Amino acid sequence: MKTINLIIFQFCLWSLLVTQSLNAQTNSIARKFIQGLDQTSQSNVEVYAGGGFDEVPCPAEYTNVISNTNLFTPEEQKFLREIPVIYGKVTTNSPPPGSVLIDLKTKPIETQYGIFLFWTARFQFTNSDFIDEVTPGGDQVNHKVRNKDGDGFDLGCDTYNNGESVSSGYGGPGGPEFWLQQIKHGVNDGLSVQIESGRPARLMRFSNGMAIGQFFYWAPYDNKLMIWAKFNEPYDYLKYSRKRIQIFPDINFTHIIYIFSAVCIGVILLWLSLRKQK
């Protein structure tokens, strides 16, 4: 009986030492990363909430409403409010106000399910050189709005609610749903925002194709941020988001090896001790 108790004591002591070692390592590598992005690319990214179950309370100054001047300039607020008014009910045979149809044809478009033919309409705005290329896709109508210099924006408007208000998962009244990416000279430049039920759900900014400033992704409950990060220098978000997403981004496989080794050693010690008793 004493031998068995000694074995149990030895095993518990070994487990305690391994646990302390793991805790020390965990504390030394507690830096957060944005999930879904290559971790080695984030050396100059400050991450306060990285996604998944890593959520933090949203500071009052970053409350996700379009009228928040900490998030949007007055010009941006006006632009975002005009989007559902101008584009909320556009289809391939129903142009945005102030435009005329100049082309309608089928076009092969690559989707996650393969390449399909969609009707694509091109509308010319009568008071500018902007052209709106409109393509349906699922529950959205997609817009590629450009002028001759390659400036404009990409836009996806939710058509499920036909441009009308919907109930809000973010509290308060409902509203339109759309995503927007501003473009300059053919690359991402300016706002990158997703609006759900009339309120910002996701917000980034780009300059010359690179992510800059802060990255917000609000949770639709409890006034929390699922992702909150700051890019301390221009970050190639599109490049690193296309890389293979880690299946288990938060698991340190070195820890798994330590735990497995500790269990194996404990089993061997138990087997040797029992063998000596025979």
Secondary structure, 3 states (H helix, E strand, C coil): CHHHHHHHHHHHHHHHHHHHHHHHHHHHCCCCCCCCCCHHHCCCEEEEEEECCECEECCHHHCCCCCCCCCCCHHHHHHHHHHHHHHCCCECCECCCCEEEEEEEEEEEEECCEEEEEEEEEEEECCCCCEEEEEEECCEEEEEEECCCCCEEEEEEECCCCCCCECCCCCCCCECCEEEEEEECCEEEEEEEEEECCEEEEEEEEECCEEEEEEEEECCCCCEEEEEEEEEEEECHHHHHCCCCCCCCCCCHHHHHHHHHHHHHHHHHHHHHHHHHC
